[in-house]
Amino acid sequence: MKKTLSLLLLILSAALSTPTSASVVEFEFNLEFSGGEEPSGTAPWMVVSFDDQGTPGSVQMTLSTSGLSGSESLSS
């Protein structure tokens, strides 16, 4: 009983001392695959980020095309 209680207290203290934070995952794309010419801007031409913002059950997706210029655009 004493060992079990000590183990539970150790697990609880480890869990409470572990910092929690939001996670962000980013993917950079620099490959032209549609058969056209490569964009004139600097790579990566598109960045996709997924951010859970520390909220369980939700994710925000952001598309950034700062590497594209002029009439270049992103389409699905």
Gaussian input, Z-matrix of N, CA and C with variables (Angstrom, degrees):
# hf/3-21g

backbone

0 1
 N
 C     1     B1
 C     2     B2     1     A1
 N     3     B3     2     A2     1     D1
 C     4     B4     3     A3     2     D2
 C     5     B5     4     A4     3     D3
 N     6     B6     5     A5     4     D4
 C     7     B7     6     A6     5     D5
 C     8     B8     7     A7     6     D6
 N     9     B9     8     A8     7     D7
 C    10    B10     9     A9     8     D8
 C    11    B11    10    A10     9     D9
 N    12    B12    11    A11    10    D10
 C    13    B13    12    A12    11    D11
 C    14    B14    13    A13    12    D12
 N    15    B15    14    A14    13    D13
 C    16    B16    15    A15    14    D14
 C    17    B17    16    A16    15    D15
 N    18    B18    17    A17    16    D16
 C    19    B19    18    A18    17    D17
 C    20    B20    19    A19    18    D18
 N    21    B21    20    A20    19    D19
 C    22    B22    21    A21    20    D20
 C    23    B23    22    A22    21    D21
 N    24    B24    23    A23    22    D22
 C    25    B25    24    A24    23    D23
 C    26    B26    25    A25    24    D24
 N    27    B27    26    A26    25    D25
 C    28    B28    27    A27    26    D26
 C    29    B29    28    A28    27    D27
 N    30    B30    29    A29    28    D28
 C    31    B31    30    A30    29    D29
 C    32    B32    31    A31    30    D30
 N    33    B33    32    A32    31    D31
 C    34    B34    33    A33    32    D32
 C    35    B35    34    A34    33    D33
 N    36    B36    35    A35    34    D34
 C    37    B37    36    A36    35    D35
 C    38    B38    37    A37    36    D36
 N    39    B39    38    A38    37    D37
 C    40    B40    39    A39    38    D38
 C    41    B41    40    A40    39    D39
 N    42    B42    41    A41    40    D40
 C    43    B43    42    A42    41    D41
 C    44    B44    43    A43    42    D42
 N    45    B45    44    A44    43    D43
 C    46    B46    45    A45    44    D44
 C    47    B47    46    A46    45    D45
 N    48    B48    47    A47    46    D46
 C    49    B49    48    A48    47    D47
 C    50    B50    49    A49    48    D48
 N    51    B51    50    A50    49    D49
 C    52    B52    51    A51    50    D50
 C    53    B53    52    A52    51    D51
 N    54    B54    53    A53    52    D52
 C    55    B55    54    A54    53    D53
 C    56    B56    55    A55    54    D54
 N    57    B57    56    A56    55    D55
 C    58    B58    57    A57    56    D56
 C    59    B59    58    A58    57    D57
 N    60    B60    59    A59    58    D58
 C    61    B61    60    A60    59    D59
 C    62    B62    61    A61    60    D60
 N    63    B63    62    A62    61    D61
 C    64    B64    63    A63    62    D62
 C    65    B65    64    A64    63    D63
 N    66    B66    65    A65    64    D64
 C    67    B67    66    A66    65    D65
 C    68    B68    67    A67    66    D66
 N    69    B69    68    A68    67    D67
 C    70    B70    69    A69    68    D68
 C    71    B71    70    A70    69    D69
 N    72    B72    71    A71    70    D70
 C    73    B73    72    A72    71    D71
 C    74    B74    73    A73    72    D72
 N    75    B75    74    A74    73    D73
 C    76    B76    75    A75    74    D74
 C    77    B77    76    A76    75    D75
 N    78    B78    77    A77    76    D76
 C    79    B79    78    A78    77    D77
 C    80    B80    79    A79    78    D78
 N    81    B81    80    A80    79    D79
 C    82    B82    81    A81    80    D80
 C    83    B83    82    A82    81    D81
 N    84    B84    83    A83    82    D82
 C    85    B85    84    A84    83    D83
 C    86    B86    85    A85    84    D84
 N    87    B87    86    A86    85    D85
 C    88    B88    87    A87    86    D86
 C    89    B89    88    A88    87    D87
 N    90    B90    89    A89    88    D88
 C    91    B91    90    A90    89    D89
 C    92    B92    91    A91    90    D90
 N    93    B93    92    A92    91    D91
 C    94    B94    93    A93    92    D92
 C    95    B95    94    A94    93    D93
 N    96    B96    95    A95    94    D94
 C    97    B97    96    A96    95    D95
 C    98    B98    97    A97    96    D96
 N    99    B99    98    A98    97    D97
 C   100   B100    99    A99    98    D98
 C   101   B101   100   A100    99    D99
 N   102   B102   101   A101   100   D100
 C   103   B103   102   A102   101   D101
 C   104   B104   103   A103   102   D102
 N   105   B105   104   A104   103   D103
 C   106   B106   105   A105   104   D104
 C   107   B107   106   A106   105   D105
 N   108   B108   107   A107   106   D106
 C   109   B109   108   A108   107   D107
 C   110   B110   109   A109   108   D108
 N   111   B111   110   A110   109   D109
 C   112   B112   111   A111   110   D110
 C   113   B113   112   A112   111   D111
 N   114   B114   113   A113   112   D112
 C   115   B115   114   A114   113   D113
 C   116   B116   115   A115   114   D114
 N   117   B117   116   A116   115   D115
 C   118   B118   117   A117   116   D116
 C   119   B119   118   A118   117   D117
 N   120   B120   119   A119   118   D118
 C   121   B121   120   A120   119   D119
 C   122   B122   121   A121   120   D120
 N   123   B123   122   A122   121   D121
 C   124   B124   123   A123   122   D122
 C   125   B125   124   A124   123   D123
 N   126   B126   125   A125   124   D124
 C   127   B127   126   A126   125   D125
 C   128   B128   127   A127   126   D126
 N   129   B129   128   A128   127   D127
 C   130   B130   129   A129   128   D128
 C   131   B131   130   A130   129   D129
 N   132   B132   131   A131   130   D130
 C   133   B133   132   A132   131   D131
 C   134   B134   133   A133   132   D132
 N   135   B135   134   A134   133   D133
 C   136   B136   135   A135   134   D134
 C   137   B137   136   A136   135   D135
 N   138   B138   137   A137   136   D136
 C   139   B139   138   A138   137   D137
 C   140   B140   139   A139   138   D138
 N   141   B141   140   A140   139   D139
 C   142   B142   141   A141   140   D140
 C   143   B143   142   A142   141   D141
 N   144   B144   143   A143   142   D142
 C   145   B145   144   A144   143   D143
 C   146   B146   145   A145   144   D144
 N   147   B147   146   A146   145   D145
 C   148   B148   147   A147   146   D146
 C   149   B149   148   A148   147   D147
 N   150   B150   149   A149   148   D148
 C   151   B151   150   A150   149   D149
 C   152   B152   151   A151   150   D150
 N   153   B153   152   A152   151   D151
 C   154   B154   153   A153   152   D152
 C   155   B155   154   A154   153   D153
 N   156   B156   155   A155   154   D154
 C   157   B157   156   A156   155   D155
 C   158   B158   157   A157   156   D156
 N   159   B159   158   A158   157   D157
 C   160   B160   159   A159   158   D158
 C   161   B161   160   A160   159   D159
 N   162   B162   161   A161   160   D160
 C   163   B163   162   A162   161   D161
 C   164   B164   163   A163   162   D162
 N   165   B165   164   A164   163   D163
 C   166   B166   165   A165   164   D164
 C   167   B167   166   A166   165   D165
 N   168   B168   167   A167   166   D166
 C   169   B169   168   A168   167   D167
 C   170   B170   169   A169   168   D168
 N   171   B171   170   A170   169   D169
 C   172   B172   171   A171   170   D170
 C   173   B173   172   A172   171   D171
 N   174   B174   173   A173   172   D172
 C   175   B175   174   A174   173   D173
 C   176   B176   175   A175   174   D174
 N   177   B177   176   A176   175   D175
 C   178   B178   177   A177   176   D176
 C   179   B179   178   A178   177   D177
 N   180   B180   179   A179   178   D178
 C   181   B181   180   A180   179   D179
 C   182   B182   181   A181   180   D180
 N   183   B183   182   A182   181   D181
 C   184   B184   183   A183   182   D182
 C   185   B185   184   A184   183   D183
 N   186   B186   185   A185   184   D184
 C   187   B187   186   A186   185   D185
 C   188   B188   187   A187   186   D186
 N   189   B189   188   A188   187   D187
 C   190   B190   189   A189   188   D188
 C   191   B191   190   A190   189   D189
 N   192   B192   191   A191   190   D190
 C   193   B193   192   A192   191   D191
 C   194   B194   193   A193   192   D192
 N   195   B195   194   A194   193   D193
 C   196   B196   195   A195   194   D194
 C   197   B197   196   A196   195   D195
 N   198   B198   197   A197   196   D196
 C   199   B199   198   A198   197   D197
 C   200   B200   199   A199   198   D198
 N   201   B201   200   A200   199   D199
 C   202   B202   201   A201   200   D200
 C   203   B203   202   A202   201   D201
 N   204   B204   203   A203   202   D202
 C   205   B205   204   A204   203   D203
 C   206   B206   205   A205   204   D204
 N   207   B207   206   A206   205   D205
 C   208   B208   207   A207   206   D206
 C   209   B209   208   A208   207   D207
 N   210   B210   209   A209   208   D208
 C   211   B211   210   A210   209   D209
 C   212   B212   211   A211   210   D210
 N   213   B213   212   A212   211   D211
 C   214   B214   213   A213   212   D212
 C   215   B215   214   A214   213   D213
 N   216   B216   215   A215   214   D214
 C   217   B217   216   A216   215   D215
 C   218   B218   217   A217   216   D216
 N   219   B219   218   A218   217   D217
 C   220   B220   219   A219   218   D218
 C   221   B221   220   A220   219   D219
 N   222   B222   221   A221   220   D220
 C   223   B223   222   A222   221   D221
 C   224   B224   223   A223   222   D222
 N   225   B225   224   A224   223   D223
 C   226   B226   225   A225   224   D224
 C   227   B227   226   A226   225   D225

   B1=1.4550
   B2=1.5254
   B3=1.3442
   B4=1.4539
   B5=1.5318
   B6=1.3550
   B7=1.4707
   B8=1.5180
   B9=1.3209
   B10=1.4604
   B11=1.5187
   B12=1.3137
   B13=1.4614
   B14=1.5297
   B15=1.3164
   B16=1.4652
   B17=1.5252
   B18=1.3346
   B19=1.4583
   B20=1.5261
   B21=1.3260
   B22=1.4651
   B23=1.5250
   B24=1.3280
   B25=1.4627
   B26=1.5205
   B27=1.3155
   B28=1.4596
   B29=1.5245
   B30=1.3192
   B31=1.4746
   B32=1.5213
   B33=1.3252
   B34=1.4647
   B35=1.5207
   B36=1.3189
   B37=1.4613
   B38=1.5284
   B39=1.3290
   B40=1.4685
   B41=1.5204
   B42=1.3309
   B43=1.4673
   B44=1.5220
   B45=1.3057
   B46=1.4586
   B47=1.5220
   B48=1.3072
   B49=1.4641
   B50=1.5213
   B51=1.3218
   B52=1.4605
   B53=1.5205
   B54=1.3464
   B55=1.4626
   B56=1.5241
   B57=1.3079
   B58=1.4590
   B59=1.5182
   B60=1.3190
   B61=1.4549
   B62=1.5156
   B63=1.3075
   B64=1.4540
   B65=1.5204
   B66=1.2974
   B67=1.4654
   B68=1.5160
   B69=1.3264
   B70=1.4596
   B71=1.5246
   B72=1.3327
   B73=1.4545
   B74=1.5203
   B75=1.3403
   B76=1.4662
   B77=1.5196
   B78=1.3202
   B79=1.4585
   B80=1.5263
   B81=1.3301
   B82=1.4579
   B83=1.5259
   B84=1.3350
   B85=1.4615
   B86=1.5269
   B87=1.3268
   B88=1.4615
   B89=1.5250
   B90=1.3227
   B91=1.4610
   B92=1.5250
   B93=1.3183
   B94=1.4618
   B95=1.5251
   B96=1.3314
   B97=1.4594
   B98=1.5184
   B99=1.3389
   B100=1.4659
   B101=1.5221
   B102=1.3296
   B103=1.4558
   B104=1.5083
   B105=1.3170
   B106=1.4614
   B107=1.5124
   B108=1.3221
   B109=1.4625
   B110=1.5231
   B111=1.3341
   B112=1.4637
   B113=1.5197
   B114=1.3327
   B115=1.4699
   B116=1.5286
   B117=1.3268
   B118=1.4671
   B119=1.5219
   B120=1.3292
   B121=1.4648
   B122=1.5176
   B123=1.3262
   B124=1.4575
   B125=1.5231
   B126=1.3162
   B127=1.4680
   B128=1.5278
   B129=1.3065
   B130=1.4595
   B131=1.5277
   B132=1.3157
   B133=1.4533
   B134=1.5172
   B135=1.3220
   B136=1.4587
   B137=1.5246
   B138=1.3252
   B139=1.4569
   B140=1.5295
   B141=1.3227
   B142=1.4623
   B143=1.5195
   B144=1.3348
   B145=1.4629
   B146=1.5243
   B147=1.3213
   B148=1.4564
   B149=1.5261
   B150=1.3316
   B151=1.4608
   B152=1.5224
   B153=1.3374
   B154=1.4691
   B155=1.5211
   B156=1.3138
   B157=1.4552
   B158=1.5291
   B159=1.3054
   B160=1.4553
   B161=1.5149
   B162=1.3226
   B163=1.4624
   B164=1.5195
   B165=1.3200
   B166=1.4661
   B167=1.5293
   B168=1.3347
   B169=1.4558
   B170=1.5171
   B171=1.3334
   B172=1.4618
   B173=1.5254
   B174=1.3299
   B175=1.4611
   B176=1.5219
   B177=1.3346
   B178=1.4595
   B179=1.5210
   B180=1.3391
   B181=1.4520
   B182=1.5235
   B183=1.3403
   B184=1.4536
   B185=1.5186
   B186=1.3395
   B187=1.4615
   B188=1.5165
   B189=1.3203
   B190=1.4520
   B191=1.5235
   B192=1.3198
   B193=1.4679
   B194=1.5223
   B195=1.3104
   B196=1.4724
   B197=1.5292
   B198=1.3313
   B199=1.4641
   B200=1.5136
   B201=1.3294
   B202=1.4649
   B203=1.5125
   B204=1.3314
   B205=1.4469
   B206=1.5229
   B207=1.3170
   B208=1.4566
   B209=1.5109
   B210=1.3322
   B211=1.4582
   B212=1.5379
   B213=1.3243
   B214=1.4689
   B215=1.5240
   B216=1.3391
   B217=1.4601
   B218=1.5193
   B219=1.3100
   B220=1.4561
   B221=1.5148
   B222=1.3247
   B223=1.4541
   B224=1.5185
   B225=1.3119
   B226=1.4639
   B227=1.5038
   A1=109.98
   A2=116.57
   A3=120.42
   A4=110.74
   A5=116.31
   A6=120.22
   A7=110.53
   A8=116.77
   A9=121.23
   A10=110.82
   A11=117.38
   A12=121.39
   A13=110.59
   A14=117.08
   A15=121.05
   A16=111.13
   A17=116.43
   A18=120.94
   A19=110.88
   A20=117.67
   A21=121.23
   A22=110.91
   A23=117.52
   A24=120.60
   A25=111.12
   A26=117.80
   A27=121.91
   A28=111.12
   A29=116.26
   A30=121.00
   A31=110.69
   A32=117.05
   A33=121.62
   A34=111.05
   A35=117.70
   A36=119.81
   A37=111.23
   A38=118.07
   A39=120.96
   A40=110.61
   A41=116.32
   A42=120.31
   A43=111.04
   A44=117.81
   A45=120.89
   A46=112.53
   A47=117.51
   A48=119.85
   A49=112.75
   A50=117.82
   A51=121.54
   A52=108.91
   A53=117.57
   A54=119.01
   A55=111.22
   A56=115.71
   A57=120.66
   A58=108.02
   A59=115.93
   A60=119.73
   A61=109.75
   A62=114.95
   A63=120.49
   A64=108.86
   A65=116.02
   A66=120.96
   A67=110.32
   A68=115.45
   A69=122.15
   A70=107.30
   A71=115.54
   A72=121.41
   A73=107.19
   A74=116.84
   A75=121.32
   A76=110.69
   A77=115.11
   A78=122.49
   A79=107.73
   A80=117.06
   A81=121.79
   A82=109.30
   A83=116.10
   A84=121.48
   A85=109.59
   A86=115.67
   A87=120.86
   A88=111.15
   A89=116.64
   A90=121.56
   A91=109.10
   A92=117.39
   A93=122.62
   A94=107.55
   A95=117.33
   A96=120.03
   A97=113.70
   A98=118.69
   A99=120.22
   A100=112.51
   A101=117.95
   A102=120.35
   A103=113.16
   A104=117.67
   A105=120.98
   A106=111.70
   A107=114.93
   A108=120.44
   A109=109.74
   A110=115.66
   A111=119.32
   A112=109.45
   A113=117.61
   A114=120.40
   A115=110.97
   A116=116.06
   A117=120.48
   A118=112.78
   A119=117.88
   A120=120.68
   A121=111.45
   A122=115.41
   A123=120.15
   A124=110.87
   A125=115.58
   A126=121.41
   A127=109.41
   A128=119.18
   A129=127.38
   A130=110.08
   A131=115.11
   A132=120.20
   A133=112.14
   A134=116.44
   A135=119.83
   A136=108.79
   A137=115.77
   A138=121.87
   A139=107.21
   A140=115.67
   A141=121.68
   A142=106.86
   A143=116.53
   A144=119.47
   A145=109.73
   A146=114.84
   A147=123.15
   A148=107.18
   A149=117.19
   A150=122.42
   A151=109.11
   A152=116.48
   A153=118.66
   A154=111.80
   A155=118.69
   A156=125.70
   A157=112.73
   A158=116.74
   A159=120.55
   A160=114.54
   A161=116.67
   A162=121.18
   A163=109.11
   A164=117.47
   A165=119.42
   A166=112.16
   A167=115.97
   A168=120.82
   A169=115.23
   A170=118.73
   A171=118.79
   A172=110.17
   A173=115.26
   A174=121.96
   A175=107.76
   A176=115.75
   A177=120.56
   A178=108.12
   A179=116.77
   A180=121.97
   A181=108.49
   A182=116.68
   A183=121.83
   A184=109.08
   A185=116.29
   A186=122.58
   A187=108.11
   A188=116.98
   A189=121.97
   A190=108.21
   A191=116.16
   A192=120.54
   A193=110.25
   A194=117.31
   A195=120.70
   A196=112.16
   A197=118.68
   A198=121.23
   A199=113.39
   A200=117.72
   A201=120.87
   A202=109.19
   A203=117.18
   A204=120.67
   A205=110.58
   A206=115.92
   A207=122.16
   A208=113.89
   A209=116.75
   A210=121.58
   A211=112.38
   A212=117.41
   A213=120.54
   A214=108.90
   A215=114.99
   A216=119.10
   A217=109.85
   A218=114.76
   A219=123.16
   A220=108.12
   A221=117.10
   A222=120.28
   A223=109.10
   A224=115.17
   A225=119.15
   A226=111.85
   D1=-43.45
   D2=-178.50
   D3=-66.25
   D4=-38.37
   D5=177.93
   D6=-66.67
   D7=-41.24
   D8=-179.81
   D9=-63.31
   D10=-43.50
   D11=179.05
   D12=-64.82
   D13=-42.21
   D14=178.27
   D15=-62.39
   D16=-41.82
   D17=178.86
   D18=-64.83
   D19=-43.10
   D20=178.74
   D21=-63.45
   D22=-40.85
   D23=178.27
   D24=-65.92
   D25=-37.75
   D26=177.45
   D27=-64.37
   D28=-44.89
   D29=179.04
   D30=-64.33
   D31=-42.65
   D32=-180.00
   D33=-64.55
   D34=-43.74
   D35=-179.89
   D36=-67.22
   D37=-35.61
   D38=176.93
   D39=-66.56
   D40=-40.70
   D41=-179.61
   D42=-66.77
   D43=-39.08
   D44=-178.61
   D45=-75.64
   D46=-25.41
   D47=-179.32
   D48=-88.11
   D49=-8.48
   D50=179.00
   D51=-78.26
   D52=121.72
   D53=-179.83
   D54=-69.91
   D55=144.10
   D56=175.98
   D57=-108.76
   D58=146.40
   D59=179.50
   D60=-155.02
   D61=160.17
   D62=177.02
   D63=-74.48
   D64=150.09
   D65=179.40
   D66=-110.15
   D67=137.59
   D68=176.13
   D69=-125.66
   D70=130.18
   D71=176.64
   D72=-119.93
   D73=130.89
   D74=179.72
   D75=-122.32
   D76=142.46
   D77=175.42
   D78=-124.28
   D79=127.63
   D80=178.39
   D81=-103.96
   D82=132.48
   D83=-178.20
   D84=-114.42
   D85=125.96
   D86=179.01
   D87=-138.47
   D88=34.15
   D89=-178.56
   D90=-124.39
   D91=122.33
   D92=176.08
   D93=-84.53
   D94=117.50
   D95=-176.11
   D96=-122.95
   D97=4.32
   D98=-177.78
   D99=-89.47
   D100=-2.37
   D101=-179.08
   D102=93.63
   D103=-4.30
   D104=178.63
   D105=-89.38
   D106=-170.86
   D107=177.68
   D108=-78.87
   D109=154.74
   D110=176.37
   D111=-67.15
   D112=145.57
   D113=176.97
   D114=-58.13
   D115=152.12
   D116=-176.70
   D117=-80.97
   D118=-16.45
   D119=179.33
   D120=-77.07
   D121=178.37
   D122=179.82
   D123=-83.27
   D124=144.45
   D125=178.00
   D126=-75.76
   D127=151.19
   D128=3.11
   D129=-77.33
   D130=142.96
   D131=-178.26
   D132=-81.82
   D133=-23.11
   D134=178.00
   D135=-143.98
   D136=139.56
   D137=174.97
   D138=-125.40
   D139=128.66
   D140=176.93
   D141=-111.84
   D142=126.98
   D143=177.88
   D144=-123.25
   D145=141.91
   D146=176.32
   D147=-117.39
   D148=124.79
   D149=-175.32
   D150=-130.54
   D151=122.18
   D152=178.86
   D153=-85.25
   D154=-5.67
   D155=176.05
   D156=49.04
   D157=23.86
   D158=178.91
   D159=71.27
   D160=11.82
   D161=-178.71
   D162=-107.39
   D163=114.84
   D164=178.75
   D165=-60.42
   D166=136.11
   D167=175.35
   D168=85.26
   D169=6.42
   D170=178.32
   D171=-139.85
   D172=151.33
   D173=179.30
   D174=-142.39
   D175=137.86
   D176=175.22
   D177=-107.30
   D178=127.36
   D179=177.40
   D180=-105.79
   D181=132.67
   D182=179.48
   D183=-126.66
   D184=130.83
   D185=175.29
   D186=-105.90
   D187=127.21
   D188=178.02
   D189=-120.91
   D190=129.64
   D191=-179.16
   D192=-121.49
   D193=43.10
   D194=-176.56
   D195=-67.23
   D196=-15.79
   D197=178.14
   D198=-83.53
   D199=-5.80
   D200=178.64
   D201=-92.23
   D202=154.81
   D203=-179.73
   D204=-141.07
   D205=162.12
   D206=176.55
   D207=56.93
   D208=-124.22
   D209=-176.40
   D210=-88.89
   D211=3.53
   D212=179.19
   D213=-70.78
   D214=141.25
   D215=-178.38
   D216=-149.89
   D217=169.83
   D218=178.04
   D219=-107.64
   D220=131.48
   D221=175.79
   D222=-139.09
   D223=157.11
   D224=-179.27
   D225=-106.14

